[in-house]
């Protein structure tokens, strides 16, 4: 609405599009941090579960704090632990050893994912730089003495270029995000 009042419908479209991109990026980053925290907390609880089982606490009491409706990043670990408890009951295999193996495998996968994320950080930085280049182009236009915003916001060709740039930036950021490794 502010963009429409100040510079017309093209500016309003651009402001809305960039606001949505920024909000989506912020929410994705926040959700990723929350999921990693929950995953780490669940791994710590699995370590405690194995220690409790070795100390002789009954399986039902030891597994009581493992919520089957756990958050998305740890649901598979809870389900795997429940399956290990069933297997332990049926075969007599020591559940503490099974839980240790589940936890060790999950930590190994988390380390591999973190390593892959670190290695792809350069690609992410490049994508963010490429997404910011149009702002640099506008600044360069002003630097050489022209008014690029007048062309981009108030001519049909400029509006088409603005919409095309926003679409390509959105696709590029979405593609780069898709290339990022996901937390298990």
C-alpha positions as CSV (number, residue, x, y, z in Angstrom):
1,X,0.0,0.0,0.0
2,X,2.9,2.4,0.8
3,X,4.5,1.6,-2.5
4,X,1.3,2.3,-4.4
5,X,0.8,5.6,-2.6
6,X,4.4,6.7,-3.2
7,X,5.3,5.4,-6.6
8,X,2.4,3.5,-8.2
9,X,1.3,-0.1,-8.7
10,X,4.7,-1.4,-9.9
11,X,6.4,-0.2,-6.8
12,X,3.6,-1.7,-4.7
13,X,4.0,-5.0,-6.4
14,X,7.8,-4.9,-5.9
15,X,7.5,-4.0,-2.3
16,X,5.0,-6.8,-1.6
17,X,7.1,-9.3,-3.5
18,X,10.3,-8.5,-1.6
19,X,8.4,-8.3,1.7
20,X,7.1,-11.8,1.1
21,X,10.5,-13.1,0.1
22,X,12.1,-11.6,3.2
23,X,9.4,-13.0,5.5
24,X,9.6,-16.4,3.9
25,X,13.4,-16.4,4.3
26,X,13.1,-15.3,7.9
27,X,10.5,-17.9,8.8
28,X,12.6,-20.6,7.1
29,X,15.7,-19.7,9.0
30,X,13.7,-19.5,12.3
31,X,12.0,-22.9,11.7
32,X,15.4,-24.5,10.8
33,X,16.9,-23.3,14.1
34,X,13.9,-24.5,16.0
35,X,14.0,-27.9,14.3
36,X,17.8,-28.3,14.9
37,X,17.3,-27.4,18.6
38,X,14.5,-30.0,19.0
39,X,16.5,-32.6,17.2
40,X,19.5,-32.0,19.4
41,X,17.3,-32.2,22.5
42,X,15.8,-35.5,21.3
43,X,19.3,-36.9,20.8
44,X,20.2,-35.9,24.3
45,X,17.0,-37.6,25.6
46,X,18.0,-40.8,23.7
47,X,21.4,-40.7,25.4
48,X,19.6,-40.3,28.8
49,X,17.2,-43.1,27.9
50,X,20.1,-45.5,27.2
51,X,21.7,-44.6,30.5
52,X,18.4,-45.0,32.4
53,X,17.9,-48.5,30.8
54,X,21.4,-49.5,31.8
55,X,20.7,-48.3,35.4
56,X,17.8,-50.7,35.5
57,X,14.8,-48.4,35.1
58,X,11.9,-50.3,33.6
59,X,11.4,-49.7,29.8
60,X,7.9,-48.2,30.3
61,X,9.2,-45.6,32.8
62,X,12.3,-44.8,30.8
63,X,10.4,-44.3,27.6
64,X,7.6,-42.3,29.1
65,X,9.1,-38.9,28.2
66,X,9.5,-39.9,24.5
67,X,6.4,-38.4,23.0
68,X,5.1,-40.3,19.9
69,X,3.7,-37.1,18.6
70,X,7.1,-35.4,18.7
71,X,7.9,-32.5,16.4
72,X,8.7,-33.3,12.8
73,X,12.5,-33.3,13.0
74,X,12.5,-36.1,15.6
75,X,9.4,-38.1,14.9
76,X,11.3,-40.8,13.0
77,X,13.7,-41.3,15.9
78,X,10.8,-41.7,18.4
79,X,9.2,-44.2,16.0
80,X,12.5,-46.1,15.6
81,X,13.0,-46.2,19.4
82,X,9.5,-47.5,19.8
83,X,10.2,-50.2,17.2
84,X,13.4,-51.0,19.0
85,X,11.5,-51.4,22.3
86,X,9.1,-53.8,20.6
87,X,12.0,-55.7,19.1
88,X,13.7,-55.8,22.5
89,X,10.6,-57.3,24.1
90,X,10.2,-59.9,21.4
91,X,13.8,-61.0,21.1
92,X,15.4,-60.1,24.4
93,X,18.0,-57.9,22.8
94,X,19.3,-55.2,25.1
95,X,17.3,-52.1,24.5
96,X,20.0,-49.8,25.8
97,X,22.4,-51.0,23.0
98,X,19.7,-50.5,20.4
99,X,19.0,-47.0,21.6
100,X,22.7,-46.2,21.6
101,X,23.0,-47.3,18.0
102,X,19.9,-45.2,17.0
103,X,21.4,-42.2,18.7
104,X,24.9,-42.6,17.3
105,X,23.5,-43.0,13.8
106,X,21.3,-39.9,14.2
107,X,24.3,-37.9,15.4
108,X,26.4,-39.1,12.5
109,X,23.6,-38.1,10.0
110,X,23.4,-34.7,11.7
111,X,27.1,-34.2,11.4
112,X,27.0,-35.1,7.7
113,X,24.2,-32.7,7.1
114,X,26.0,-29.9,8.9
115,X,29.1,-30.6,6.9
116,X,27.1,-30.5,3.6
117,X,25.5,-27.2,4.7
118,X,28.9,-25.7,5.4
119,X,30.1,-26.8,2.1
120,X,27.1,-25.3,0.3
121,X,27.3,-22.0,2.2
122,X,29.3,-20.5,-0.7
123,X,26.5,-21.2,-3.2
124,X,24.0,-19.7,-0.8
125,X,26.1,-16.5,-0.4
126,X,26.4,-16.3,-4.2
127,X,22.6,-16.6,-4.6
128,X,22.1,-13.8,-2.1
129,X,24.6,-11.6,-3.9
130,X,23.0,-12.3,-7.3
131,X,19.6,-11.4,-5.8
132,X,21.0,-8.1,-4.5
133,X,22.6,-7.1,-7.9
134,X,19.5,-5.3,-9.2
135,X,19.7,-2.9,-6.3
136,X,23.3,-2.3,-7.3
137,X,22.3,-1.7,-10.9
138,X,19.8,0.9,-9.8
139,X,22.5,2.6,-7.7
140,X,24.8,2.5,-10.7
141,X,22.1,4.1,-12.9
142,X,21.8,7.0,-10.4
143,X,25.6,7.2,-10.3
144,X,25.9,7.9,-14.0
145,X,23.1,10.5,-13.9
146,X,19.9,8.7,-15.0
147,X,16.7,7.9,-13.1
148,X,16.3,4.2,-13.5
149,X,13.4,4.0,-11.0
150,X,11.3,6.4,-13.2
151,X,11.8,4.0,-16.1
152,X,11.2,0.8,-14.0
153,X,8.2,2.1,-12.2
154,X,6.4,4.3,-14.7
155,X,6.8,2.7,-18.1
156,X,5.2,-0.5,-19.5
157,X,8.6,-1.9,-20.5
158,X,10.1,-1.0,-17.1
159,X,7.1,-2.7,-15.3
160,X,7.7,-5.8,-17.4
161,X,11.5,-5.7,-16.5
162,X,10.7,-5.3,-12.8
163,X,8.2,-8.2,-12.8
164,X,10.7,-10.4,-14.7
165,X,13.5,-9.5,-12.4
166,X,11.4,-10.3,-9.3
167,X,10.3,-13.6,-10.9
168,X,13.8,-14.6,-11.7
169,X,15.1,-13.6,-8.3
170,X,12.3,-15.6,-6.6
171,X,13.1,-18.7,-8.8
172,X,16.8,-18.4,-8.1
173,X,16.4,-18.1,-4.3
174,X,13.9,-21.0,-4.3
175,X,16.3,-23.2,-6.4
176,X,19.2,-22.3,-4.1
177,X,17.1,-23.1,-1.0
178,X,16.2,-26.5,-2.6
179,X,19.8,-27.3,-3.0
180,X,20.5,-26.8,0.7
181,X,20.7,-30.0,2.8
182,X,17.9,-30.7,5.2
183,X,18.2,-31.7,8.8
184,X,17.3,-35.4,9.3
